[in-house]
């Protein structure tokens, strides 16, 4: 397929910090590309360079098609606007307003009418996202840039967006931390890592698996190389010993045989030559050999074991809650047992956060009662950051009483990605993602029996999300979770409490079964499927995948055997054969 744009040698610095360093990639016409990387990696900077807002310090962008119209949905677009008017659109004219209203209707908007100047602050996050998209799509852009389009959007809004993007015929670049959304919305991933760009054909799950295989393969090749270097070094040491002996023998006085002294000199020279050859080979391996692959950044959320007491943690009986005329839920009963992992699921505004506050005793019920065990301790992570004094330093907010406690906190912060300089900075200097990690660190330190988490993934990058999931799976206490991240609900929770028709109901079956059933007709069950291409390319990819699967199997078998055994050597030979085949296919 035709290439739409190419980035060549893009470099961007802010002050003394290099954000992008010799970035090179191209985007194919009609492709859906996910742009991923850690917080602060330069994703939004790169999007702004493509859009034309920023200029690169070095390099160039080449568009292969003339007169490209770009639609750019920036992170939290229009979310701070107080009212919605034609003036907010930053464009004018009756024709534009007509196109905007048509786009709004097409996108399912019923409440927004620029002619009535409806208050924008009254709209939900999903509705605001639809308004922003209506504004962009009414311009009929050829190329869409979407920066965190699922922020503040509930699960139904994410499904709606996936469906609408499939209808769009242009090219899309998406920055997102939502793994489920990326799996269903893109067919290519570009990762920004330490200023460089790396491309992967496939969705997010394919990219993660491919990256894992690449890491394991490179690590194994590195270990083979290091083993060879050790053997060469041993041989060099042995040759040096022989050479030293030959040199000593060549200087000894010989009682008989005039040629013997010359023989030992020649022998010493031969050893010296062998040593130089081995040293040169070793130096080449050091400078040109396989480098040890870098592991992902260290972020370690490790929760302490909960103090397990009793069996029943929470029980609700015929509870009802409303705010004036807005009924959130009624006639709802459920219970949560010790060790349960419960997902709270429902659209924006249904009352999920209110339910959490009722459980915590921060809100009163209109009717019914809710029992919370008094023998348990509860840790709460809210969506707001008001529980932190941003003028304090990172280390000071932990209220440390002893040197031993300080050491424990410093270790915890280091495991969560904070260096010595960062922990002495005021909280006000931290990013949203860093603030979330600090609040999580405080929660971890308190050793709670029950964790109540309201959108804990907000502002966390993809890697931090996966690490937090791992830690929560290992935690043996009880978890109540509100999240719009489908994968977190599926990977962590045993069941869902669902808000539906003004009631809260416990759903029998796994979260995946329930969520799959909601949108059966709109699902593509094969999340890792690569979009159809030409037959010869597809055949080549399938051949590569077969080889890569066998490489993964061989690496697994190698870990079972000790080096030097017959089984290890057989698998090692097969590994080298497969790597050679893959290299030839890549050429």
C-alpha positions in Angstrom: 0.0 0.0 0.0 1.0 3.6 -0.6 2.9 5.5 2.1 1.2 8.6 3.4 4.0 10.2 5.3 7.6 9.5 6.3 9.6 10.8 9.2 13.3 11.0 8.7 15.9 11.7 11.4 13.5 13.6 13.7 15.2 15.2 16.7 13.6 17.4 19.4 15.1 18.9 22.5 13.6 20.9 25.3 16.4 22.7 27.1 19.1 20.1 27.8 16.7 17.2 27.6 16.5 15.2 24.3 13.0 13.9 23.8 13.2 12.5 20.3 16.5 11.3 18.9 16.8 10.3 15.2 13.2 9.1 14.9 12.5 7.3 11.6 9.3 5.6 10.5 6.5 5.8 7.9 2.8 5.6 8.1 0.9 3.7 5.4 -2.2 5.2 3.8 -5.3 3.9 5.5 -3.5 2.3 8.5 -4.5 2.6 12.1 -1.4 3.2 14.1 -1.0 3.1 17.9 1.7 5.3 19.3 2.8 3.9 22.7 5.6 4.5 25.3 6.2 5.5 28.9 4.8 8.8 30.3 7.2 11.5 29.1 8.6 9.5 26.3 7.6 12.1 23.7 4.4 10.7 22.2 2.4 14.0 22.3 5.5 15.9 21.2 5.8 13.7 18.1 2.0 14.1 17.4 2.4 17.9 17.6 5.4 17.7 15.2 3.3 15.7 12.7 0.4 18.2 13.1 2.8 21.1 12.5 2.5 22.8 15.9 6.1 22.0 16.8 9.1 22.1 14.5 11.8 19.4 14.8 15.3 20.6 15.7 16.6 18.2 13.1 15.1 15.9 10.4 12.1 16.3 8.1 8.5 15.1 7.5 7.6 14.1 4.0 3.9 13.9 3.0 3.4 11.7 -0.1 0.0 13.2 -0.8 -0.9 16.8 -1.4 -3.4 18.9 0.6 -3.8 16.7 3.6 -6.4 17.8 6.1 -5.5 16.8 9.6 -8.0 16.4 12.5 -6.3 16.5 15.9 -8.2 15.4 19.0 -5.9 16.6 21.8 -5.9 15.1 25.2 -9.0 16.3 27.1 -10.1 18.4 24.1 -12.6 21.1 25.2 -13.0 19.5 28.6 -12.5 22.9 30.3 -14.9 24.9 28.2 -17.8 26.3 30.2 -20.3 26.7 27.4 -20.6 25.2 23.9 -21.0 27.8 21.1 -20.1 28.2 17.5 -17.3 30.4 18.8 -15.7 27.5 20.6 -15.2 25.7 17.3 -12.7 28.2 16.3 -14.3 28.3 12.8 -17.3 30.1 11.4 -19.9 30.1 8.8 -23.3 28.5 8.3 -22.0 25.7 6.1 -19.6 24.6 8.9 -22.4 24.7 11.6 -24.6 22.6 9.2 -21.8 20.1 8.8 -21.2 20.0 12.5 -24.8 19.3 13.3 -25.0 16.6 10.7 -21.8 15.0 12.2 -23.3 15.3 15.7 -26.5 13.5 14.6 -24.4 10.8 12.9 -22.4 10.3 16.1 -25.6 9.9 18.1 -25.5 13.2 19.9 -28.9 14.2 21.1 -28.2 16.9 23.7 -25.7 19.2 21.9 -26.9 21.9 19.6 -24.6 24.8 19.0 -27.5 27.1 18.2 -28.9 26.6 21.7 -25.5 27.2 23.4 -26.1 24.3 25.8 -23.8 24.3 28.9 -20.8 22.2 28.1 -20.0 21.5 31.7 -23.2 19.5 32.0 -22.1 16.9 29.5 -20.4 13.6 30.5 -16.9 12.7 29.5 -18.2 10.4 26.7 -20.5 13.2 25.4 -17.6 15.7 25.4 -15.5 13.3 23.5 -18.3 12.9 20.9 -18.7 16.7 20.6 -14.9 17.1 20.0 -15.0 14.3 17.4 -18.0 15.9 15.7 -16.1 19.1 15.5 -13.1 17.3 13.9 -15.1 15.0 11.6 -17.2 17.9 10.2 -14.0 19.1 8.6 -13.7 15.7 6.7 -10.0 15.2 7.6 -7.8 12.8 5.7 -5.6 12.0 8.7 -6.8 11.7 12.4 -4.6 12.2 15.4 -6.3 11.1 18.6 -4.5 11.7 21.9 -6.0 9.6 24.7 -9.5 9.6 23.2 -10.9 7.2 25.8 -10.0 9.4 28.8 -13.1 10.0 31.0 -15.1 7.6 28.7 -17.0 4.7 30.0 -17.0 1.2 28.5 -19.9 1.8 26.2 -18.2 5.0 25.0 -15.1 3.0 24.2 -17.1 0.4 22.2 -18.9 3.2 20.4 -15.6 4.8 19.4 -14.1 1.5 18.2 -17.2 1.0 15.9 -17.0 4.6 14.6 -13.3 4.4 13.8 -13.8 1.3 11.8 -16.2 3.3 9.5 -13.6 6.0 9.0 -11.7 5.6 5.8 -8.8 7.8 6.4 -5.5 7.2 8.3 -5.4 7.3 12.1 -2.6 7.8 14.7 -3.8 7.0 18.2 -2.0 7.7 21.5 -3.6 5.6 24.2 -3.0 3.7 27.5 -6.1 1.6 27.0 -4.9 -1.9 26.0 -8.4 -3.2 25.0 -9.0 -0.1 22.8 -5.6 -0.5 21.1 -6.2 -4.2 20.5 -9.5 -3.4 18.7 -8.7 -0.1 17.0 -5.1 -0.4 15.5 -3.2 -2.7 13.1 0.3 -1.3 13.8 2.2 -0.2 16.9 5.0 2.4 17.0 6.8 2.4 20.3 8.8 5.5 21.5 11.6 4.3 23.8 14.5 6.5 24.9 13.9 8.8 22.0 13.9 6.1 19.3 11.0 4.7 17.3 10.3 1.0 16.9 7.6 -0.4 14.6 5.5 -3.5 15.0 2.9 -4.9 12.6 -0.2 -5.9 14.6 -2.2 -4.7 17.5 -1.1 -4.1 21.1 -1.2 -7.7 22.3 0.8 -8.7 19.2 3.4 -6.0 20.0 3.8 -7.1 23.6 4.3 -10.7 22.6 6.7 -9.8 19.8 8.7 -7.6 22.2 8.9 -10.4 24.8 10.1 -12.9 22.2 12.7 -10.4 20.9 14.0 -9.8 24.5 14.2 -13.5 25.3 15.9 -14.3 21.9 18.5 -11.4 22.3 19.1 -12.4 26.0 19.8 -16.0 24.9 22.2 -14.9 22.2 23.9 -12.6 24.7 24.3 -15.5 27.1 25.8 -17.7 24.3 28.2 -14.9 23.4 29.3 -14.4 27.1 29.9 -18.1 27.4 32.1 -18.0 24.3 34.0 -15.0 25.6 34.7 -16.8 28.8 36.0 -19.8 26.9 38.2 -17.5 24.7 39.5 -15.8 27.9 40.4 -19.2 29.4 42.2 -20.1 26.2 44.1 -16.8 26.2 45.2 -17.4 29.8 46.4 -20.9 28.9 48.3 -19.7 25.9 49.9 -16.9 28.0 51.1 -19.5 30.4 52.5 -21.6 27.6 54.1 -18.5 26.0 55.7 -17.4 29.3 57.2 -20.9 29.7 58.4 -20.9 26.0 60.1 -17.5 26.6 61.7 -18.7 29.8 63.0 -21.9 28.0 64.3 -19.8 25.1 66.6 -17.8 27.5 67.9 -20.8 29.4 71.5 -21.9 28.8 71.5 -25.2 26.8 74.2 -27.8 27.5 73.6 -29.6 24.3 71.9 -28.9 21.0 72.6 -25.5 19.6 69.2 -25.3 17.8 67.1 -25.9 20.9 67.2 -22.2 22.1 66.0 -21.1 18.6 63.2 -23.8 18.8 61.8 -22.3 22.0 62.0 -18.8 20.6 60.0 -19.9 17.6 57.5 -21.7 19.9 57.1 -18.5 22.0 56.5 -16.4 18.9 53.9 -18.8 17.7 52.1 -18.6 21.1 52.3 -14.8 21.0 50.6 -14.8 17.6 47.9 -17.1 18.8 47.3 -14.9 21.8 47.0 -11.7 19.6 44.5 -13.5 17.4 42.4 -14.6 20.4 42.6 -11.1 22.0 41.5 -9.5 18.7 38.6 -11.9 18.4 37.5 -11.2 22.0 37.8 -7.4 21.4 35.6 -7.7 18.3 33.0 -9.6 20.3 33.1 -6.8 23.0 32.6 -3.9 20.5 30.5 -5.6 17.8 28.8 -8.4 19.6 25.3 -8.8 20.9 24.5 -6.3 23.7 22.6 -7.4 26.8 19.0 -6.4 26.1 17.6 -3.7 28.4 14.7 -4.7 30.6 11.6 -2.5 31.0 11.8 0.3 33.6 11.5 -0.9 37.1 8.1 -0.1 38.7 7.3 -2.5 41.5 3.9 -2.3 43.2 4.1 -4.9 45.9 1.3 -5.1 48.4 1.8 -6.6 51.8 -0.3 -9.6 52.9 -3.7 -8.6 54.3 -4.7 -9.5 57.8 -7.4 -12.0 57.0 -10.2 -11.9 59.6 -13.7 -13.3 59.4 -15.5 -14.2 56.2 -18.1 -11.6 55.4 -16.6 -8.2 54.5 -19.6 -6.2 53.1 -23.3 -6.9 52.9 -25.9 -4.5 51.3 -29.6 -5.0 52.0 -32.3 -3.2 49.8 -30.2 -0.1 49.5 -31.4 3.1 47.7 -29.6 6.4 46.9 -30.6 9.5 45.0 -29.6 13.1 44.7 -32.8 15.2 44.5 -34.7 13.9 41.5 -31.8 11.8 40.2 -32.2 8.2 41.3 -28.9 6.3 41.2 -30.0 2.9 42.6 -32.7 1.2 44.6 -33.8 -2.2 45.9 -30.2 -3.5 45.6 -28.7 -6.3 47.7 -25.4 -8.0 47.5 -22.5 -9.3 49.6 -18.7 -9.4 49.3 -16.7 -12.2 51.0 -13.1 -12.0 52.3 -10.6 -12.4 49.4 -13.2 -11.5 46.7 -12.1 -9.3 43.7 -15.1 -7.3 42.7 -15.5 -5.1 39.6 -18.0 -2.3 39.8 -19.4 -1.8 36.2 -21.8 0.8 34.7 -21.9 3.9 32.5 -20.6 7.3 33.6 -22.9 9.0 36.1 -24.7 5.8 37.2 -23.4 6.0 40.8 -20.3 3.9 41.0 -18.2 6.4 43.0 -21.2 7.1 45.2 -21.5 3.4 46.1 -17.8 3.4 47.1 -18.4 6.4 49.3 -21.4 4.6 50.9 -19.3 1.6 51.6 -16.6 3.8 53.2 -19.2 5.7 55.3 -18.7 9.0 53.5 -22.3 9.0 52.1 -25.6 8.1 53.7 -28.2 5.9 52.2 -31.8 7.0 51.6 -33.1 3.5 52.4 -31.7 0.1 53.4 -28.5 -0.7 55.2 -25.0 -1.7 54.4 -22.8 -3.7 56.7 -19.0 -3.3 56.7 -16.9 -5.6 58.9 -15.3 -3.6 61.8 -12.5 -6.1 62.0 -10.9 -5.0 58.7 -8.8 -2.0 57.7 -9.7 -0.3 54.4 -7.4 1.5 51.9 -9.1 3.9 49.5 -7.7 5.4 46.3 -10.1 8.0 44.9 -10.0 9.8 41.6 -9.2 13.1 43.2 -5.7 14.1 44.4 -7.1 16.4 47.1 -5.7 14.1 49.8 -2.1 15.2 49.0 -0.5 18.4 50.1 1.4 19.4 46.9 3.7 21.8 48.7 5.3 19.0 50.7 8.2 17.0 49.3 7.6 13.4 48.2 9.4 11.9 51.3 7.7 14.2 53.8 4.1 13.1 53.0 4.8 9.7 54.5 5.2 11.2 58.0 8.3 9.1 58.9 9.0 8.5 62.6 12.3 6.5 62.5 15.4 5.9 60.5 14.3 2.3 59.9 11.0 3.5 58.6 12.7 6.0 56.3 14.8 3.2 54.8 11.6 1.2 54.1 9.9 4.1 52.4 12.9 5.0 50.3 13.1 1.4 49.1 9.4 1.4 48.3 9.7 4.7 46.3 12.8 3.4 44.5 10.9 0.3 43.4 8.2 2.5 42.0 10.5 4.5 39.9 11.5 7.5 42.1 15.2 8.4 42.4 16.9 10.3 45.2 16.4 13.7 43.5 12.7 13.1 42.8 11.8 12.2 46.4 13.1 15.6 47.7 11.0 17.6 45.2 7.7 19.2 46.0 4.7 17.2 45.0 3.6 20.0 42.8 6.5 19.3 40.4 5.3 15.7 39.7 3.2 14.6 36.7 -0.3 13.1 37.1 1.1 9.6 36.6 3.8 10.2 39.3 1.2 11.5 41.7 -0.9 8.3 41.2 2.2 6.2 42.0 2.9 8.2 45.2 -0.7 7.7 46.3 -0.5 4.0 45.6 2.8 3.8 47.6 1.0 5.3 50.6 -1.8 2.7 50.2 0.8 -0.2 49.9 2.6 1.0 53.1 -0.5 0.8 55.2 -1.0 -3.0 54.9 -4.8 -2.9 54.4 -7.3 -5.8 54.4 -9.6 -4.2 51.8 -8.5 -2.1 48.9 -11.2 0.2 47.4 -9.9 1.5 44.1 -11.7 4.2 42.0 -10.1 4.3 38.5 -6.5 3.4 39.8 -5.1 3.4 36.3 -5.8 7.1 35.6 -2.6 8.7 34.2 -0.5 5.5 34.4 1.4 4.4 31.3 0.9 1.0 29.8 3.9 -0.6 31.5 2.8 0.7 35.0 -0.7 -0.5 34.4 0.5 -4.0 33.8 2.8 -4.0 36.8 0.0 -2.8 39.0 -2.2 -5.6 37.8 0.5 -8.1 38.6 0.8 -6.8 42.2 -3.0 -6.8 42.7 -3.2 -10.4 41.5 -0.6 -11.4 44.0 -2.3 -9.5 46.9 -4.4 -11.8 49.1 -6.9 -9.3 50.5 -10.2 -8.1 49.2 -10.5 -5.7 46.3 -13.4 -3.5 45.1 -12.5 -1.9 41.8 -14.1 0.7 39.6 -12.3 0.9 36.2 -13.1 1.5 32.6 -10.1 -0.6 31.6 -11.7 -3.8 30.3 -8.5 -5.8 30.5 -8.0 -4.9 34.2 -11.6 -6.0 35.0 -11.0 -9.3 33.1 -7.6 -10.0 34.5 -8.3 -9.2 38.1 -11.9 -9.6 39.1 -13.8 -12.7 39.9 -17.2 -11.1 39.3 -19.0 -7.9 38.6 -21.5 -5.7 40.4 -23.4 -4.1 37.5 -25.5 -0.9 37.5 -28.5 -1.6 35.3 -32.0 -0.1 35.3 -31.4 1.7 38.5 -30.4 -1.4 40.4 -27.0 -3.0 41.4 -26.9 -6.7 40.6 -24.2 -9.4 41.1 -23.4 -11.0 37.7 -22.9 -14.8 37.7 -19.9 -15.7 35.5 -16.6 -14.0 34.6 -16.4 -10.4 33.6 -15.2 -11.5 30.2 -18.3 -13.5 29.6 -20.5 -10.7 30.6 -18.7 -8.0 28.6 -18.4 -10.2 25.5 -22.2 -10.6 25.7 -22.9 -6.9 25.7 -21.6 -6.3 22.2 -21.5 -9.7 20.6 -22.4 -8.4 17.1 -19.7 -5.7 17.1 -16.8 -7.9 18.3 -13.9 -9.3 16.3 -13.0 -12.3 18.3 -9.5 -12.6 16.9 -7.8 -9.6 18.7 -4.3 -10.5 17.5 -5.3 -10.9 13.8 -3.2 -8.8 11.4 -5.3 -7.0 8.7 -5.3 -8.7 5.3 -2.5 -7.8 3.0 -1.3 -9.1 -0.3 -1.1 -12.9 -0.5 2.7 -13.1 -0.7 3.2 -10.8 2.3 0.6 -12.7 4.3 2.4 -16.0 3.5 5.7 -14.5 4.5 4.3 -13.3 7.8 2.8 -16.7 8.6 6.1 -18.4 7.9 7.8 -15.9 10.3 5.2 -16.5 13.0 5.7 -20.3 12.8 9.5 -19.8 13.2 8.9 -17.4 16.1 6.6 -19.8 17.8 9.2 -22.6 17.5 11.9 -20.2 18.8 9.7 -19.5 21.9 9.2 -23.3 22.4 13.0 -23.9 22.1 13.8 -21.1 24.6 11.4 -22.7 27.0 13.0 -26.1 26.6 16.5 -24.7 27.0 15.6 -23.3 30.4 14.9 -26.9 31.5 18.4 -28.3 30.8 21.8 -27.5 32.2 24.5 -26.1 29.9 26.8 -28.8 28.5 24.2 -31.6 28.6 23.3 -33.4 25.4 19.7 -32.1 25.5 20.8 -28.5 25.9 23.3 -28.8 23.0 20.6 -30.2 20.7 18.2 -27.4 21.5 20.9 -24.8 21.2 21.8 -26.0 17.7 18.1 -25.9 16.8 17.9 -22.3 18.2 20.8 -21.2 16.0 19.1 -22.8 12.9 15.9 -21.0 13.6 17.6 -17.6 14.2 19.4 -18.1 10.8 16.1 -18.9 9.1 14.4 -15.8 10.6 17.3 -13.6 9.6 17.0 -14.7 6.0 13.3 -14.1 5.9 13.9 -10.6 7.3 16.3 -9.7 4.5 
